[in-house]
Amino acid sequence: MIKLLNNPKNNIIAIIIVEIITLSISFTANYSGTGIASIILKWVPAFIGITTLLLYFISRLFIKRYNWIISLLGIVFMCIAAYNLYITDYSQTL
């Protein structure tokens, strides 16, 4: 099981798939009334995903085991960000 989790190909594919799913969730949210901030808000899961990939690649240089924890944390943060963006009512903000 650890071998499967520690496989770089599996981790990279998982991060990219979750990034696509969270981006589709954040792009379907209702951003009425936010103006230019909606452009930045839509791409928050992508920024988290790119940061996760960079941290994963850097950690692969120094640590050979337990890199899947970085992937798992990035996936959880992307899901939380997409969920919070989706449930927020932007029509009541200034």
C-alpha positions, 0 to 999 in steps of 0.5 A: 500500500505504501508503495502505491501511495509513494508512486510519483505518477499516482500522486501527480495524476491525483493532484491534477484530477482533483485540481480539474474537479475543484476548478470546475466547482469554483467556476460554477459558483455564483460570483455576482457582485464581486467584480474583478475579484471574481477572476482571482477567486475562480483560480484559487484552487489552481494556485493551490494545486500548482503550489502543491505540485511544486512542493511535491517536486521539491520534497522528492529531491530531499525526502524519498518516503512519505511524499504522499502526505504533501499530495494529500494535504494539497488535495484536502486544501483544494477541496476546502477552498472550492467548497468555501467558494461555492457556498459563499453568497457573494451578493451580500458583500461590498 
